Amino acid sequence: MNHAAGQRAYHHGNLRAKLLEQAIEQLRHTPAEQLSLRAVARALGVSQTAPYRHFSGKEALLAAIATRGYRELLEL
């Protein structure tokens, strides 16, 4: 296994939070219909299957983003 593949297979920190942050960033430039868990994973440098350890699919990721947004609104 080369060094780059080894880096992609492991992520330091709270991956779930990083996935949410990256997905929100991508939604600033891409419609929700075009959001891809693979693209989110690629942007973070993790394996394409890594998001599925935290979200069952794109709908679950979008639901988590919505939940986060509602919680932030309640804190205002």
mmCIF file of the N, C-alpha and C atoms, coordinates in Angstrom:
data_MODEL
# 
_entry.id   MODEL 
# 
loop_
_atom_site.group_PDB 
_atom_site.id 
_atom_site.type_symbol 
_atom_site.label_atom_id 
_atom_site.label_alt_id 
_atom_site.label_comp_id 
_atom_site.label_asym_id 
_atom_site.label_entity_id 
_atom_site.label_seq_id 
_atom_site.pdbx_PDB_ins_code 
_atom_site.Cartn_x 
_atom_site.Cartn_y 
_atom_site.Cartn_z 
_atom_site.occupancy 
_atom_site.B_iso_or_equiv 
_atom_site.pdbx_formal_charge 
_atom_site.auth_seq_id 
_atom_site.auth_comp_id 
_atom_site.auth_asym_id 
_atom_site.auth_atom_id 
_atom_site.pdbx_PDB_model_num 
ATOM 1   N N  . MET A 1 1  ? 0.850   -1.175 0.000  1.00 0.00 ? 1  MET A N  1 
ATOM 2   C CA . MET A 1 1  ? 0.000   0.000  0.000  1.00 0.00 ? 1  MET A CA 1 
ATOM 3   C C  . MET A 1 1  ? 0.893   1.234  0.000  1.00 0.00 ? 1  MET A C  1 
ATOM 4   N N  . ASN A 1 2  ? 0.593   2.198  -0.872 1.00 0.00 ? 2  ASN A N  1 
ATOM 5   C CA . ASN A 1 2  ? 1.412   3.401  -0.906 1.00 0.00 ? 2  ASN A CA 1 
ATOM 6   C C  . ASN A 1 2  ? 0.977   4.376  0.180  1.00 0.00 ? 2  ASN A C  1 
ATOM 7   N N  . HIS A 1 3  ? 1.761   5.394  0.370  1.00 0.00 ? 3  HIS A N  1 
ATOM 8   C CA . HIS A 1 3  ? 1.518   6.360  1.449  1.00 0.00 ? 3  HIS A CA 1 
ATOM 9   C C  . HIS A 1 3  ? 0.180   7.077  1.268  1.00 0.00 ? 3  HIS A C  1 
ATOM 10  N N  . ALA A 1 4  ? -0.134  7.483  0.060  1.00 0.00 ? 4  ALA A N  1 
ATOM 11  C CA . ALA A 1 4  ? -1.392  8.202  -0.188 1.00 0.00 ? 4  ALA A CA 1 
ATOM 12  C C  . ALA A 1 4  ? -2.595  7.327  0.141  1.00 0.00 ? 4  ALA A C  1 
ATOM 13  N N  . ALA A 1 5  ? -2.556  6.063  -0.220 1.00 0.00 ? 5  ALA A N  1 
ATOM 14  C CA . ALA A 1 5  ? -3.672  5.162  0.079  1.00 0.00 ? 5  ALA A CA 1 
ATOM 15  C C  . ALA A 1 5  ? -3.809  4.986  1.583  1.00 0.00 ? 5  ALA A C  1 
ATOM 16  N N  . GLY A 1 6  ? -2.713  4.931  2.299  1.00 0.00 ? 6  GLY A N  1 
ATOM 17  C CA . GLY A 1 6  ? -2.753  4.804  3.749  1.00 0.00 ? 6  GLY A CA 1 
ATOM 18  C C  . GLY A 1 6  ? -3.366  6.017  4.408  1.00 0.00 ? 6  GLY A C  1 
ATOM 19  N N  . GLN A 1 7  ? -3.066  7.211  3.887  1.00 0.00 ? 7  GLN A N  1 
ATOM 20  C CA . GLN A 1 7  ? -3.657  8.430  4.432  1.00 0.00 ? 7  GLN A CA 1 
ATOM 21  C C  . GLN A 1 7  ? -5.152  8.458  4.194  1.00 0.00 ? 7  GLN A C  1 
ATOM 22  N N  . ARG A 1 8  ? -5.622  7.985  3.046  1.00 0.00 ? 8  ARG A N  1 
ATOM 23  C CA . ARG A 1 8  ? -7.036  8.026  2.722  1.00 0.00 ? 8  ARG A CA 1 
ATOM 24  C C  . ARG A 1 8  ? -7.823  7.037  3.576  1.00 0.00 ? 8  ARG A C  1 
ATOM 25  N N  . ALA A 1 9  ? -7.180  6.027  4.083  1.00 0.00 ? 9  ALA A N  1 
ATOM 26  C CA . ALA A 1 9  ? -7.876  4.980  4.820  1.00 0.00 ? 9  ALA A CA 1 
ATOM 27  C C  . ALA A 1 9  ? -8.095  5.348  6.283  1.00 0.00 ? 9  ALA A C  1 
ATOM 28  N N  . TYR A 1 10 ? -7.473  6.413  6.759  1.00 0.00 ? 10 TYR A N  1 
ATOM 29  C CA . TYR A 1 10 ? -7.576  6.740  8.172  1.00 0.00 ? 10 TYR A CA 1 
ATOM 30  C C  . TYR A 1 10 ? -7.802  8.228  8.333  1.00 0.00 ? 10 TYR A C  1 
ATOM 31  N N  . HIS A 1 11 ? -8.625  8.605  9.276  1.00 0.00 ? 11 HIS A N  1 
ATOM 32  C CA . HIS A 1 11 ? -8.920  10.013 9.515  1.00 0.00 ? 11 HIS A CA 1 
ATOM 33  C C  . HIS A 1 11 ? -8.807  10.315 10.998 1.00 0.00 ? 11 HIS A C  1 
ATOM 34  N N  . HIS A 1 12 ? -8.117  11.388 11.307 1.00 0.00 ? 12 HIS A N  1 
ATOM 35  C CA . HIS A 1 12 ? -7.995  11.818 12.696 1.00 0.00 ? 12 HIS A CA 1 
ATOM 36  C C  . HIS A 1 12 ? -9.166  12.729 13.058 1.00 0.00 ? 12 HIS A C  1 
ATOM 37  N N  . GLY A 1 13 ? -9.639  12.635 14.271 1.00 0.00 ? 13 GLY A N  1 
ATOM 38  C CA . GLY A 1 13 ? -10.662 13.552 14.737 1.00 0.00 ? 13 GLY A CA 1 
ATOM 39  C C  . GLY A 1 13 ? -12.073 13.032 14.555 1.00 0.00 ? 13 GLY A C  1 
ATOM 40  N N  . ASN A 1 14 ? -13.025 13.939 14.658 1.00 0.00 ? 14 ASN A N  1 
ATOM 41  C CA . ASN A 1 14 ? -14.438 13.608 14.590 1.00 0.00 ? 14 ASN A CA 1 
ATOM 42  C C  . ASN A 1 14 ? -14.886 13.622 13.136 1.00 0.00 ? 14 ASN A C  1 
ATOM 43  N N  . LEU A 1 15 ? -14.851 12.481 12.483 1.00 0.00 ? 15 LEU A N  1 
ATOM 44  C CA . LEU A 1 15 ? -15.167 12.404 11.067 1.00 0.00 ? 15 LEU A CA 1 
ATOM 45  C C  . LEU A 1 15 ? -16.607 12.797 10.793 1.00 0.00 ? 15 LEU A C  1 
ATOM 46  N N  . ARG A 1 16 ? -17.527 12.423 11.656 1.00 0.00 ? 16 ARG A N  1 
ATOM 47  C CA . ARG A 1 16 ? -18.932 12.770 11.434 1.00 0.00 ? 16 ARG A CA 1 
ATOM 48  C C  . ARG A 1 16 ? -19.103 14.283 11.322 1.00 0.00 ? 16 ARG A C  1 
ATOM 49  N N  . ALA A 1 17 ? -18.496 15.020 12.234 1.00 0.00 ? 17 ALA A N  1 
ATOM 50  C CA . ALA A 1 17 ? -18.587 16.485 12.206 1.00 0.00 ? 17 ALA A CA 1 
ATOM 51  C C  . ALA A 1 17 ? -17.928 17.046 10.951 1.00 0.00 ? 17 ALA A C  1 
ATOM 52  N N  . LYS A 1 18 ? -16.799 16.486 10.570 1.00 0.00 ? 18 LYS A N  1 
ATOM 53  C CA . LYS A 1 18 ? -16.101 16.948 9.363  1.00 0.00 ? 18 LYS A CA 1 
ATOM 54  C C  . LYS A 1 18 ? -16.930 16.671 8.119  1.00 0.00 ? 18 LYS A C  1 
ATOM 55  N N  . LEU A 1 19 ? -17.601 15.523 8.080  1.00 0.00 ? 19 LEU A N  1 
ATOM 56  C CA . LEU A 1 19 ? -18.467 15.197 6.947  1.00 0.00 ? 19 LEU A CA 1 
ATOM 57  C C  . LEU A 1 19 ? -19.608 16.206 6.845  1.00 0.00 ? 19 LEU A C  1 
ATOM 58  N N  . LEU A 1 20 ? -20.218 16.540 7.976  1.00 0.00 ? 20 LEU A N  1 
ATOM 59  C CA . LEU A 1 20 ? -21.290 17.531 7.993  1.00 0.00 ? 20 LEU A CA 1 
ATOM 60  C C  . LEU A 1 20 ? -20.787 18.889 7.500  1.00 0.00 ? 20 LEU A C  1 
ATOM 61  N N  . GLU A 1 21 ? -19.657 19.327 8.006  1.00 0.00 ? 21 GLU A N  1 
ATOM 62  C CA . GLU A 1 21 ? -19.103 20.619 7.614  1.00 0.00 ? 21 GLU A CA 1 
ATOM 63  C C  . GLU A 1 21 ? -18.801 20.661 6.119  1.00 0.00 ? 21 GLU A C  1 
ATOM 64  N N  . GLN A 1 22 ? -18.202 19.593 5.614  1.00 0.00 ? 22 GLN A N  1 
ATOM 65  C CA . GLN A 1 22 ? -17.853 19.545 4.198  1.00 0.00 ? 22 GLN A CA 1 
ATOM 66  C C  . GLN A 1 22 ? -19.105 19.496 3.325  1.00 0.00 ? 22 GLN A C  1 
ATOM 67  N N  . ALA A 1 23 ? -20.103 18.758 3.740  1.00 0.00 ? 23 ALA A N  1 
ATOM 68  C CA . ALA A 1 23 ? -21.355 18.686 2.980  1.00 0.00 ? 23 ALA A CA 1 
ATOM 69  C C  . ALA A 1 23 ? -22.033 20.050 2.946  1.00 0.00 ? 23 ALA A C  1 
ATOM 70  N N  . ILE A 1 24 ? -22.050 20.756 4.060  1.00 0.00 ? 24 ILE A N  1 
ATOM 71  C CA . ILE A 1 24 ? -22.635 22.096 4.104  1.00 0.00 ? 24 ILE A CA 1 
ATOM 72  C C  . ILE A 1 24 ? -21.876 23.023 3.161  1.00 0.00 ? 24 ILE A C  1 
ATOM 73  N N  . GLU A 1 25 ? -20.575 22.926 3.171  1.00 0.00 ? 25 GLU A N  1 
ATOM 74  C CA . GLU A 1 25 ? -19.761 23.746 2.266  1.00 0.00 ? 25 GLU A CA 1 
ATOM 75  C C  . GLU A 1 25 ? -20.088 23.428 0.806  1.00 0.00 ? 25 GLU A C  1 
ATOM 76  N N  . GLN A 1 26 ? -20.218 22.153 0.486  1.00 0.00 ? 26 GLN A N  1 
ATOM 77  C CA . GLN A 1 26 ? -20.540 21.775 -0.886 1.00 0.00 ? 26 GLN A CA 1 
ATOM 78  C C  . GLN A 1 26 ? -21.935 22.251 -1.282 1.00 0.00 ? 26 GLN A C  1 
ATOM 79  N N  . LEU A 1 27 ? -22.868 22.269 -0.331 1.00 0.00 ? 27 LEU A N  1 
ATOM 80  C CA . LEU A 1 27 ? -24.221 22.726 -0.624 1.00 0.00 ? 27 LEU A CA 1 
ATOM 81  C C  . LEU A 1 27 ? -24.269 24.228 -0.919 1.00 0.00 ? 27 LEU A C  1 
ATOM 82  N N  . ARG A 1 28 ? -23.251 24.945 -0.531 1.00 0.00 ? 28 ARG A N  1 
ATOM 83  C CA . ARG A 1 28 ? -23.184 26.374 -0.871 1.00 0.00 ? 28 ARG A CA 1 
ATOM 84  C C  . ARG A 1 28 ? -22.969 26.581 -2.368 1.00 0.00 ? 28 ARG A C  1 
ATOM 85  N N  . HIS A 1 29 ? -22.450 25.542 -3.037 1.00 0.00 ? 29 HIS A N  1 
ATOM 86  C CA . HIS A 1 29 ? -22.096 25.656 -4.453 1.00 0.00 ? 29 HIS A CA 1 
ATOM 87  C C  . HIS A 1 29 ? -22.811 24.641 -5.335 1.00 0.00 ? 29 HIS A C  1 
ATOM 88  N N  . THR A 1 30 ? -23.489 23.675 -4.722 1.00 0.00 ? 30 THR A N  1 
ATOM 89  C CA . THR A 1 30 ? -24.099 22.572 -5.455 1.00 0.00 ? 30 THR A CA 1 
ATOM 90  C C  . THR A 1 30 ? -25.511 22.334 -4.938 1.00 0.00 ? 30 THR A C  1 
ATOM 91  N N  . PRO A 1 31 ? -26.475 22.096 -5.808 1.00 0.00 ? 31 PRO A N  1 
ATOM 92  C CA . PRO A 1 31 ? -27.827 21.762 -5.345 1.00 0.00 ? 31 PRO A CA 1 
ATOM 93  C C  . PRO A 1 31 ? -27.827 20.446 -4.553 1.00 0.00 ? 31 PRO A C  1 
ATOM 94  N N  . ALA A 1 32 ? -28.758 20.316 -3.626 1.00 0.00 ? 32 ALA A N  1 
ATOM 95  C CA . ALA A 1 32 ? -28.843 19.119 -2.780 1.00 0.00 ? 32 ALA A CA 1 
ATOM 96  C C  . ALA A 1 32 ? -28.961 17.847 -3.610 1.00 0.00 ? 32 ALA A C  1 
ATOM 97  N N  . GLU A 1 33 ? -29.652 17.936 -4.754 1.00 0.00 ? 33 GLU A N  1 
ATOM 98  C CA . GLU A 1 33 ? -29.821 16.755 -5.610 1.00 0.00 ? 33 GLU A CA 1 
ATOM 99  C C  . GLU A 1 33 ? -28.481 16.244 -6.132 1.00 0.00 ? 33 GLU A C  1 
ATOM 100 N N  . GLN A 1 34 ? -27.505 17.137 -6.235 1.00 0.00 ? 34 GLN A N  1 
ATOM 101 C CA . GLN A 1 34 ? -26.200 16.756 -6.776 1.00 0.00 ? 34 GLN A CA 1 
ATOM 102 C C  . GLN A 1 34 ? -25.166 16.444 -5.690 1.00 0.00 ? 34 GLN A C  1 
ATOM 103 N N  . LEU A 1 35 ? -25.543 16.621 -4.438 1.00 0.00 ? 35 LEU A N  1 
ATOM 104 C CA . LEU A 1 35 ? -24.616 16.301 -3.353 1.00 0.00 ? 35 LEU A CA 1 
ATOM 105 C C  . LEU A 1 35 ? -24.284 14.819 -3.391 1.00 0.00 ? 35 LEU A C  1 
ATOM 106 N N  . SER A 1 36 ? -23.025 14.500 -3.196 1.00 0.00 ? 36 SER A N  1 
ATOM 107 C CA . SER A 1 36 ? -22.565 13.117 -3.261 1.00 0.00 ? 36 SER A CA 1 
ATOM 108 C C  . SER A 1 36 ? -21.719 12.798 -2.037 1.00 0.00 ? 36 SER A C  1 
ATOM 109 N N  . LEU A 1 37 ? -22.029 11.693 -1.371 1.00 0.00 ? 37 LEU A N  1 
ATOM 110 C CA . LEU A 1 37 ? -21.199 11.269 -0.240 1.00 0.00 ? 37 LEU A CA 1 
ATOM 111 C C  . LEU A 1 37 ? -19.782 10.968 -0.705 1.00 0.00 ? 37 LEU A C  1 
ATOM 112 N N  . ARG A 1 38 ? -19.655 10.460 -1.912 1.00 0.00 ? 38 ARG A N  1 
ATOM 113 C CA . ARG A 1 38 ? -18.314 10.184 -2.452 1.00 0.00 ? 38 ARG A CA 1 
ATOM 114 C C  . ARG A 1 38 ? -17.516 11.469 -2.617 1.00 0.00 ? 38 ARG A C  1 
ATOM 115 N N  . ALA A 1 39 ? -18.174 12.517 -3.117 1.00 0.00 ? 39 ALA A N  1 
ATOM 116 C CA . ALA A 1 39 ? -17.483 13.796 -3.291 1.00 0.00 ? 39 ALA A CA 1 
ATOM 117 C C  . ALA A 1 39 ? -17.087 14.392 -1.944 1.00 0.00 ? 39 ALA A C  1 
ATOM 118 N N  . VAL A 1 40 ? -17.955 14.254 -0.959 1.00 0.00 ? 40 VAL A N  1 
ATOM 119 C CA . VAL A 1 40 ? -17.650 14.739 0.388  1.00 0.00 ? 40 VAL A CA 1 
ATOM 120 C C  . VAL A 1 40 ? -16.436 13.990 0.935  1.00 0.00 ? 40 VAL A C  1 
ATOM 121 N N  . ALA A 1 41 ? -16.441 12.670 0.781  1.00 0.00 ? 41 ALA A N  1 
ATOM 122 C CA . ALA A 1 41 ? -15.315 11.852 1.254  1.00 0.00 ? 41 ALA A CA 1 
ATOM 123 C C  . ALA A 1 41 ? -14.029 12.248 0.530  1.00 0.00 ? 41 ALA A C  1 
ATOM 124 N N  . ARG A 1 42 ? -14.124 12.414 -0.778 1.00 0.00 ? 42 ARG A N  1 
ATOM 125 C CA . ARG A 1 42 ? -12.960 12.777 -1.590 1.00 0.00 ? 42 ARG A CA 1 
ATOM 126 C C  . ARG A 1 42 ? -12.379 14.108 -1.114 1.00 0.00 ? 42 ARG A C  1 
ATOM 127 N N  . ALA A 1 43 ? -13.228 15.070 -0.839 1.00 0.00 ? 43 ALA A N  1 
ATOM 128 C CA . ALA A 1 43 ? -12.762 16.387 -0.394 1.00 0.00 ? 43 ALA A CA 1 
ATOM 129 C C  . ALA A 1 43 ? -12.038 16.311 0.946  1.00 0.00 ? 43 ALA A C  1 
ATOM 130 N N  . LEU A 1 44 ? -12.421 15.351 1.774  1.00 0.00 ? 44 LEU A N  1 
ATOM 131 C CA . LEU A 1 44 ? -11.782 15.185 3.085  1.00 0.00 ? 44 LEU A CA 1 
ATOM 132 C C  . LEU A 1 44 ? -10.584 14.249 3.039  1.00 0.00 ? 44 LEU A C  1 
ATOM 133 N N  . GLY A 1 45 ? -10.411 13.574 1.912  1.00 0.00 ? 45 GLY A N  1 
ATOM 134 C CA . GLY A 1 45 ? -9.268  12.663 1.789  1.00 0.00 ? 45 GLY A CA 1 
ATOM 135 C C  . GLY A 1 45 ? -9.468  11.352 2.530  1.00 0.00 ? 45 GLY A C  1 
ATOM 136 N N  . VAL A 1 46 ? -10.730 10.918 2.656  1.00 0.00 ? 46 VAL A N  1 
ATOM 137 C CA . VAL A 1 46 ? -11.002 9.630  3.301  1.00 0.00 ? 46 VAL A CA 1 
ATOM 138 C C  . VAL A 1 46 ? -11.586 8.673  2.263  1.00 0.00 ? 46 VAL A C  1 
ATOM 139 N N  . SER A 1 47 ? -11.705 7.419  2.598  1.00 0.00 ? 47 SER A N  1 
ATOM 140 C CA . SER A 1 47 ? -12.236 6.436  1.663  1.00 0.00 ? 47 SER A CA 1 
ATOM 141 C C  . SER A 1 47 ? -13.684 6.750  1.313  1.00 0.00 ? 47 SER A C  1 
ATOM 142 N N  . GLN A 1 48 ? -14.116 6.297  0.158  1.00 0.00 ? 48 GLN A N  1 
ATOM 143 C CA . GLN A 1 48 ? -15.484 6.559  -0.285 1.00 0.00 ? 48 GLN A CA 1 
ATOM 144 C C  . GLN A 1 48 ? -16.522 5.868  0.583  1.00 0.00 ? 48 GLN A C  1 
ATOM 145 N N  . THR A 1 49 ? -16.119 4.862  1.316  1.00 0.00 ? 49 THR A N  1 
ATOM 146 C CA . THR A 1 49 ? -17.054 4.162  2.197  1.00 0.00 ? 49 THR A CA 1 
ATOM 147 C C  . THR A 1 49 ? -17.107 4.767  3.605  1.00 0.00 ? 49 THR A C  1 
ATOM 148 N N  . ALA A 1 50 ? -16.168 5.627  3.944  1.00 0.00 ? 50 ALA A N  1 
ATOM 149 C CA . ALA A 1 50 ? -16.110 6.201  5.293  1.00 0.00 ? 50 ALA A CA 1 
ATOM 150 C C  . ALA A 1 50 ? -17.396 6.919  5.704  1.00 0.00 ? 50 ALA A C  1 
ATOM 151 N N  . PRO A 1 51 ? -18.031 7.716  4.830  1.00 0.00 ? 51 PRO A N  1 
ATOM 152 C CA . PRO A 1 51 ? -19.270 8.385  5.255  1.00 0.00 ? 51 PRO A CA 1 
ATOM 153 C C  . PRO A 1 51 ? -20.378 7.416  5.661  1.00 0.00 ? 51 PRO A C  1 
ATOM 154 N N  . TYR A 1 52 ? -20.374 6.231  5.082  1.00 0.00 ? 52 TYR A N  1 
ATOM 155 C CA . TYR A 1 52 ? -21.430 5.263  5.372  1.00 0.00 ? 52 TYR A CA 1 
ATOM 156 C C  . TYR A 1 52 ? -21.301 4.650  6.767  1.00 0.00 ? 52 TYR A C  1 
ATOM 157 N N  . ARG A 1 53 ? -20.191 4.905  7.439  1.00 0.00 ? 53 ARG A N  1 
ATOM 158 C CA . ARG A 1 53 ? -20.055 4.480  8.832  1.00 0.00 ? 53 ARG A CA 1 
ATOM 159 C C  . ARG A 1 53 ? -20.828 5.421  9.752  1.00 0.00 ? 53 ARG A C  1 
ATOM 160 N N  . HIS A 1 54 ? -21.156 6.602  9.224  1.00 0.00 ? 54 HIS A N  1 
ATOM 161 C CA . HIS A 1 54 ? -21.838 7.623  10.020 1.00 0.00 ? 54 HIS A CA 1 
ATOM 162 C C  . HIS A 1 54 ? -23.238 7.958  9.507  1.00 0.00 ? 54 HIS A C  1 
ATOM 163 N N  . PHE A 1 55 ? -23.469 7.734  8.222  1.00 0.00 ? 55 PHE A N  1 
ATOM 164 C CA . PHE A 1 55 ? -24.755 8.043  7.599  1.00 0.00 ? 55 PHE A CA 1 
ATOM 165 C C  . PHE A 1 55 ? -25.142 6.898  6.675  1.00 0.00 ? 55 PHE A C  1 
ATOM 166 N N  . SER A 1 56 ? -26.401 6.485  6.723  1.00 0.00 ? 56 SER A N  1 
ATOM 167 C CA . SER A 1 56 ? -26.831 5.357  5.897  1.00 0.00 ? 56 SER A CA 1 
ATOM 168 C C  . SER A 1 56 ? -26.909 5.718  4.419  1.00 0.00 ? 56 SER A C  1 
ATOM 169 N N  . GLY A 1 57 ? -26.961 6.998  4.118  1.00 0.00 ? 57 GLY A N  1 
ATOM 170 C CA . GLY A 1 57 ? -27.015 7.450  2.737  1.00 0.00 ? 57 GLY A CA 1 
ATOM 171 C C  . GLY A 1 57 ? -27.132 8.956  2.688  1.00 0.00 ? 57 GLY A C  1 
ATOM 172 N N  . LYS A 1 58 ? -27.312 9.490  1.490  1.00 0.00 ? 58 LYS A N  1 
ATOM 173 C CA . LYS A 1 58 ? -27.381 10.939 1.305  1.00 0.00 ? 58 LYS A CA 1 
ATOM 174 C C  . LYS A 1 58 ? -28.548 11.543 2.079  1.00 0.00 ? 58 LYS A C  1 
ATOM 175 N N  . GLU A 1 59 ? -29.684 10.850 2.104  1.00 0.00 ? 59 GLU A N  1 
ATOM 176 C CA . GLU A 1 59 ? -30.846 11.372 2.824  1.00 0.00 ? 59 GLU A CA 1 
ATOM 177 C C  . GLU A 1 59 ? -30.553 11.529 4.308  1.00 0.00 ? 59 GLU A C  1 
ATOM 178 N N  . ALA A 1 60 ? -29.835 10.584 4.878  1.00 0.00 ? 60 ALA A N  1 
ATOM 179 C CA . ALA A 1 60 ? -29.472 10.663 6.300  1.00 0.00 ? 60 ALA A CA 1 
ATOM 180 C C  . ALA A 1 60 ? -28.506 11.818 6.547  1.00 0.00 ? 60 ALA A C  1 
ATOM 181 N N  . LEU A 1 61 ? -27.589 12.041 5.619  1.00 0.00 ? 61 LEU A N  1 
ATOM 182 C CA . LEU A 1 61 ? -26.668 13.171 5.735  1.00 0.00 ? 61 LEU A CA 1 
ATOM 183 C C  . LEU A 1 61 ? -27.439 14.488 5.662  1.00 0.00 ? 61 LEU A C  1 
ATOM 184 N N  . LEU A 1 62 ? -28.360 14.606 4.714  1.00 0.00 ? 62 LEU A N  1 
ATOM 185 C CA . LEU A 1 62 ? -29.163 15.819 4.596  1.00 0.00 ? 62 LEU A CA 1 
ATOM 186 C C  . LEU A 1 62 ? -30.032 16.037 5.837  1.00 0.00 ? 62 LEU A C  1 
ATOM 187 N N  . ALA A 1 63 ? -30.563 14.962 6.398  1.00 0.00 ? 63 ALA A N  1 
ATOM 188 C CA . ALA A 1 63 ? -31.362 15.072 7.629  1.00 0.00 ? 63 ALA A CA 1 
ATOM 189 C C  . ALA A 1 63 ? -30.496 15.581 8.783  1.00 0.00 ? 63 ALA A C  1 
ATOM 190 N N  . ALA A 1 64 ? -29.270 15.098 8.869  1.00 0.00 ? 64 ALA A N  1 
ATOM 191 C CA . ALA A 1 64 ? -28.357 15.552 9.932  1.00 0.00 ? 64 ALA A CA 1 
ATOM 192 C C  . ALA A 1 64 ? -28.014 17.030 9.749  1.00 0.00 ? 64 ALA A C  1 
ATOM 193 N N  . ILE A 1 65 ? -27.869 17.463 8.504  1.00 0.00 ? 65 ILE A N  1 
ATOM 194 C CA . ILE A 1 65 ? -27.599 18.880 8.234  1.00 0.00 ? 65 ILE A CA 1 
ATOM 195 C C  . ILE A 1 65 ? -28.797 19.719 8.666  1.00 0.00 ? 65 ILE A C  1 
ATOM 196 N N  . ALA A 1 66 ? -30.000 19.264 8.333  1.00 0.00 ? 66 ALA A N  1 
ATOM 197 C CA . ALA A 1 66 ? -31.221 19.986 8.721  1.00 0.00 ? 66 ALA A CA 1 
ATOM 198 C C  . ALA A 1 66 ? -31.347 20.055 10.239 1.00 0.00 ? 66 ALA A C  1 
ATOM 199 N N  . THR A 1 67 ? -31.084 18.954 10.912 1.00 0.00 ? 67 THR A N  1 
ATOM 200 C CA . THR A 1 67 ? -31.151 18.918 12.376 1.00 0.00 ? 67 THR A CA 1 
ATOM 201 C C  . THR A 1 67 ? -30.162 19.900 12.979 1.00 0.00 ? 67 THR A C  1 
ATOM 202 N N  . ARG A 1 68 ? -28.957 19.908 12.442 1.00 0.00 ? 68 ARG A N  1 
ATOM 203 C CA . ARG A 1 68 ? -27.941 20.843 12.928 1.00 0.00 ? 68 ARG A CA 1 
ATOM 204 C C  . ARG A 1 68 ? -28.409 22.283 12.728 1.00 0.00 ? 68 ARG A C  1 
ATOM 205 N N  . GLY A 1 69 ? -28.982 22.568 11.569 1.00 0.00 ? 69 GLY A N  1 
ATOM 206 C CA . GLY A 1 69 ? -29.474 23.916 11.283 1.00 0.00 ? 69 GLY A CA 1 
ATOM 207 C C  . GLY A 1 69 ? -30.567 24.347 12.248 1.00 0.00 ? 69 GLY A C  1 
ATOM 208 N N  . TYR A 1 70 ? -31.509 23.452 12.522 1.00 0.00 ? 70 TYR A N  1 
ATOM 209 C CA . TYR A 1 70 ? -32.581 23.767 13.477 1.00 0.00 ? 70 TYR A CA 1 
ATOM 210 C C  . TYR A 1 70 ? -32.020 24.016 14.875 1.00 0.00 ? 70 TYR A C  1 
ATOM 211 N N  . ARG A 1 71 ? -31.061 23.215 15.270 1.00 0.00 ? 71 ARG A N  1 
ATOM 212 C CA . ARG A 1 71 ? -30.459 23.415 16.602 1.00 0.00 ? 71 ARG A CA 1 
ATOM 213 C C  . ARG A 1 71 ? -29.757 24.765 16.683 1.00 0.00 ? 71 ARG A C  1 
ATOM 214 N N  . GLU A 1 72 ? -29.078 25.136 15.604 1.00 0.00 ? 72 GLU A N  1 
ATOM 215 C CA . GLU A 1 72 ? -28.397 26.434 15.592 1.00 0.00 ? 72 GLU A CA 1 
ATOM 216 C C  . GLU A 1 72 ? -29.403 27.574 15.647 1.00 0.00 ? 72 GLU A C  1 
ATOM 217 N N  . LEU A 1 73 ? -30.538 27.431 14.967 1.00 0.00 ? 73 LEU A N  1 
ATOM 218 C CA . LEU A 1 73 ? -31.578 28.452 15.034 1.00 0.00 ? 73 LEU A CA 1 
ATOM 219 C C  . LEU A 1 73 ? -32.144 28.586 16.443 1.00 0.00 ? 73 LEU A C  1 
ATOM 220 N N  . LEU A 1 74 ? -32.311 27.479 17.135 1.00 0.00 ? 74 LEU A N  1 
ATOM 221 C CA . LEU A 1 74 ? -32.832 27.519 18.496 1.00 0.00 ? 74 LEU A CA 1 
ATOM 222 C C  . LEU A 1 74 ? -31.879 28.214 19.460 1.00 0.00 ? 74 LEU A C  1 
ATOM 223 N N  . GLU A 1 75 ? -30.599 28.199 19.139 1.00 0.00 ? 75 GLU A N  1 
ATOM 224 C CA . GLU A 1 75 ? -29.599 28.828 20.008 1.00 0.00 ? 75 GLU A CA 1 
ATOM 225 C C  . GLU A 1 75 ? -29.551 30.345 19.837 1.00 0.00 ? 75 GLU A C  1 
ATOM 226 N N  . LEU A 1 76 ? -30.194 30.890 18.806 1.00 0.00 ? 76 LEU A N  1 
ATOM 227 C CA . LEU A 1 76 ? -30.169 32.334 18.563 1.00 0.00 ? 76 LEU A CA 1 
ATOM 228 C C  . LEU A 1 76 ? -30.936 33.109 19.595 1.00 0.00 ? 76 LEU A C  1 
# 
